[in-house]
Amino acid sequence: EMKTLFSLKAFNWTDSDLPLSYRFGFISSKGDELTTIQQSSAPSSFSAFPRGDSQLNNSLSCTVEVFDTFDASTTDYMPIRVNPISFAEFSQIFSPNMSISIEMVAVASSVLNSVDCTKSPSCPLLNRNPCTLIAATCGECLDGYFGEIGYHNSPCVNQSSFYLSAHSS
């Protein structure tokens, strides 16, 4: 996490509408696509990344978006593993006399906004979205399920298996 530079390469892309340009990034733990390398003609670069999802063996999805001359684009995804670093290591990386690039701001933002989900239950078994915003807590109920509203670790029930009946007297 941020102390390892990953080599990003997007070679062998072809299009009849040349030249091509490339933008590299990653998917944050909240599902947002963040840019680490701004769009440029360089098909390769280096970047650091925040830690990956602890529930997925510290994996993180890197992205490359390839643009043609008319800005039509396609995106490709590649999983990588990024292990967490300690706060002391984080502080050393961002020493006061270091110039911070856009890349590091995006990575730092994701690190500072990350939530420790290592102790959350298996959210899919509860029919809930994964832990993202509250430590050790599953997300909202999956589509088609209902239960406690918001972020909880209680199970959600399939709507089709639940019904109410009214009786008149």
Residue pairs with C-beta under 8 A, 6 or more apart in sequence:
1 48
1 49
1 50
1 51
1 82
1 83
1 84
1 85
1 111
2 48
2 49
2 50
2 85
2 90
2 93
2 104
2 107
2 108
2 111
3 48
3 85
3 89
3 93
4 48
4 82
5 46
5 47
5 48
6 46
6 47
6 48
6 49
6 62
6 80
7 44
7 46
8 24
8 37
8 44
8 45
8 46
8 47
8 62
8 64
9 43
9 44
10 22
10 24
10 43
10 44
10 64
10 66
10 76
11 43
11 44
13 20
13 43
13 66
15 66
15 68
17 68
17 69
17 70
17 72
18 68
18 69
19 41
19 69
20 41
20 43
20 66
20 67
20 68
20 69
21 39
21 40
21 41
21 66
21 67
22 37
22 39
22 40
22 41
22 42
22 43
22 64
22 65
22 66
22 67
23 35
23 37
23 38
23 39
23 40
23 64
23 65
23 67
24 35
24 36
24 37
24 45
24 47
24 62
24 63
24 64
24 65
25 33
25 34
25 35
25 36
25 37
25 62
25 63
25 65
25 106
26 33
26 34
26 36
26 49
26 50
26 60
26 61
26 62
26 63
26 110
27 33
27 34
27 60
27 61
27 63
27 77
28 34
28 50
28 110
28 113
29 50
29 53
29 110
29 113
29 114
29 115
29 117
29 132
30 113
30 132
30 133
31 132
33 63
34 106
34 109
34 110
35 102
35 106
36 47
36 48
36 49
36 102
36 103
36 106
36 107
37 45
37 47
37 103
38 102
39 65
39 67
47 103
47 107
48 103
48 104
48 107
49 60
49 62
49 80
49 82
49 107
50 60
50 82
50 107
50 110
50 111
50 114
51 58
51 60
51 82
51 83
51 84
51 85
51 111
51 114
52 58
52 59
52 60
52 80
52 81
52 82
52 83
53 59
53 60
53 117
53 130
54 84
54 116
54 117
54 118
55 117
55 118
55 120
55 123
55 130
55 131
57 81
58 81
58 82
58 83
58 84
59 79
59 80
59 81
59 82
60 79
60 80
60 81
60 82
61 77
61 78
61 79
61 80
62 77
62 78
62 79
62 80
63 75
63 76
63 77
63 78
64 75
64 76
64 78
65 73
65 74
65 75
66 73
66 74
66 75
66 76
67 73
90 111
93 104
94 100
94 104
94 108
100 108
115 131
115 132
115 133
115 134
115 135
116 135
116 136
117 130
117 131
117 132
117 135
117 136
118 136
119 135
119 136
120 130
120 131
120 135
120 136
120 137
120 138
120 153
121 138
121 153
123 129
123 130
123 131
123 138
123 139
124 130
126 138
126 153
126 154
126 155
126 156
127 141
127 142
127 145
127 147
127 155
127 156
127 157
127 158
128 138
128 139
128 140
128 141
128 142
128 145
128 147
128 152
128 153
128 155
128 156
129 138
129 139
129 140
129 141
129 142
130 138
130 139
131 137
131 138
131 139
132 139
133 139
133 151
134 151
136 153
137 151
137 152
137 153
138 151
138 152
138 153
139 151
140 149
140 150
140 151
141 147
141 156
142 156
144 158
144 159
144 160
145 156
145 157
145 158
145 159
146 156
146 157
146 159
146 162
147 154
147 155
147 156
147 157
148 154
148 156
